[in-house]
Amino acid sequence: MSKKGETAQLSAFVAFSDGATVDKAGSAAWVSQNPGVATVSSSGMLTAVEDGHSVITATFQNVAGSMSVQVDLPTAPAH
C-alpha cells in the first residue's frame, strides 16, 4: 500500500469437507498486529495508516490465517 488512507477489502476463504470454498470475511474476527501501520475492520477492510509492516490475522471457527502487509508511503520532495 502506498497512500495514507488507502483501503483494500480482504478475503477469508474457508474450504469445507465437501469441497466448497466460501469467503467468510464478514464472519471472521480480524486483528492487525500493528494498527499504527494498518488497521482492519470487522468486515476485513484494510486501511493504510503509516509506513511500516504489520501482520493481519483472520480467525473463523478457531482456525486462523495470517498475511503480511507492508505500507510504503511516498516521501515528500525536498524543497
N, C-alpha and C positions, 0 to 999 in steps of 0.2 A: 504494500500500500504506500502511496506516495503523496497523499494530500490529507491534511488535518481535517477530520470530519468525514473522510471517505468511508463509504459503507459497502458491505458485501453480505449477501444472505448465505449463511452456511447450511449445509445439509447434514442429517444424521441418519444414514441409511441402515436399516436393520434387516438382516436376512433370516427368514423363518425356516423351520424344518421342512415345510412343503415347497421350498424353493422361491417363495415370494420375497421380493425386496420392496420395502416401504420406507419413505422418508418420514422419520419421526421427529424432525427438528422442533416442531411446536410442542411436543410432549417430553422432550429431553430436558434435563437440568444442565444448564450451560454455566461454565466458570472460566474466567480469564485469570491466569496465574499472575499477570502483571497489568491490572486495569489502568495504570498510569500510562501504558503504551497502547493498549487496545481493550475496548470493552465489548461485551457480548450480552445481548438482551435475552430475555426468557424465550423468545422465538427463534434465536440463533442469528440475529442481525449483529454483525461485527462492525465496529466503528474505530477508525484510527484516531489516536489521541496525541501521541508524541513519538519521537524517534526511539527505537529500541526493539526488543524481542519479547514475545510472550508465547505461552502455550495455552491453547484453548481446548477445554475438555467438555465433551457431551456425555451425559450418563442417562441411559434408558434401561429400566428394569435391572439395575445393578450391574450393567455392562457399560464400560466406558471406552471412549475412543478419544484420542488427542491429536492435535496438529500444531505445528509451529507457525507463528506469524511474525513477519519482520516488517516494521514500519520505518521507511526511509524518507523523511520529509526533505524537500529541497532546501538548500541553504540560501539565504538572502544574498544577492550580489553586493559586493563591497563597493562603497562609494568613495 
